[in-house]
Amino acid sequence: MRIAVDLLGGDHAPAVVVDGALLACRIDPDLHLLLVGPAGVVEEALHAFSPVDRARVRTRVVAAAVGMGDAPARARHDTTVRAVAVAVGDGEADGFVSAGASGAVVTAAALALGRWTRRPALAATVPSLTGPVVLLDVGASTEPEPSVLIAHAALGAAYASVVHRVERPRVGLLSNGSEAGRGDQVRLAAAAGLARTPLPAGARHIGNVEGHDVPLGGPADVVVTDGFTGNVLLKGIEGAYALAGGRMPTDTAPRAAALLGVGGVAVVCHGAANGADVASGIGLAAHLCRINAIARLATAARKLVEVS
């Protein structure tokens, strides 16, 4: 698998991104990387690899980056995140990974790869006591709309089926109570729409779930919410792990999110990712490529979520 990596994405780039690329290559002997960044950075990164692994690494010089505080529209310009997305669009790579700002990654991916849903979603897999829980959206679309939540429920159900092999995924709508009728007007309208929408992969809507149902697991395999709420919840879960003296385990769930609804494999790592997190994101991208996840997701869910 050929994965393009944005060396300038994230709070601690490029050092942790290079560390992650090195670790990913050691873990996966079939992995090939395209490292994108400024001349000095890519040269130093290339020399960090062993002579054997170096043969599996190509580089591309792009000097500019999209800062974590920059407007997403900056990804339209000649930047590292745009270059890795274009590499996938041009067939030079099978997928790309960035720890940069989510909005910039979504913009770059949509422009270079196209999108087949009005609002793509970032899907994170959260380890729970009962198995993986797919949480989406976690940052791609922050404005909640009932139709978007319904479309994301379809994407999440297909993702749980294709990637985690969950049979007939149970889809829950995140709200402030599990009882029917709880939530704001957006959640109430989305719940009514989900009740009459046939979801892919034999999935079924099980009603409302609460925030604790994500790390504890149990009622739902997929939890749907807007990108603002999902991002806050995910960071809260990460904070709870840190308070307990550890990090979210990457052996059971990658500490990265897959961008669903675009025409190629795009993976976003946490802005504060360390080397192991970046390696996990690269591993996720390679896995999605190997199982042909994007085409299978489109087959399962496109009719429900495609751009009108």
Number of C-alpha atoms within 10 A of each C-alpha: 19 23 28 32 32 29 30 30 30 25 17 15 20 19 14 23 29 26 20 24 31 23 19 23 21 15 12 13 11 11 19 23 26 23 29 25 28 20 14 10 20 22 15 11 23 19 10 15 20 11 10 8 17 17 12 16 20 15 19 18 17 23 15 16 22 25 17 17 8 13 12 18 12 18 27 16 14 14 22 29 36 25 25 33 33 20 21 23 20 12 10 15 21 24 28 31 32 30 30 28 26 24 20 24 28 29 21 27 30 21 18 22 21 15 19 20 24 16 25 24 31 29 31 28 26 27 22 17 12 14 17 23 30 25 29 33 32 27 26 26 24 18 12 17 16 20 17 22 28 25 27 29 34 29 31 33 31 30 28 27 22 20 16 16 12 17 14 17 25 21 28 27 27 26 22 14 13 18 12 12 16 14 18 11 12 14 23 18 17 22 25 14 15 25 14 9 16 14 25 24 21 13 23 21 21 17 21 25 23 16 18 12 19 29 19 16 18 16 19 24 29 31 29 30 29 26 23 16 18 26 21 13 18 21 13 13 19 18 15 15 14 12 10 9 8 11 14 18 13 17 9 13 19 24 27 30 28 24 28 30 30 23 21 26 30 34 31 29 27 21 19 15 24 22 20 20 24 34 30 24 32 34 26 25 27 26 16 22 20 11 12 15 20 21 14 16 24 21 12 20 25 20 14 19 22 15 12 6
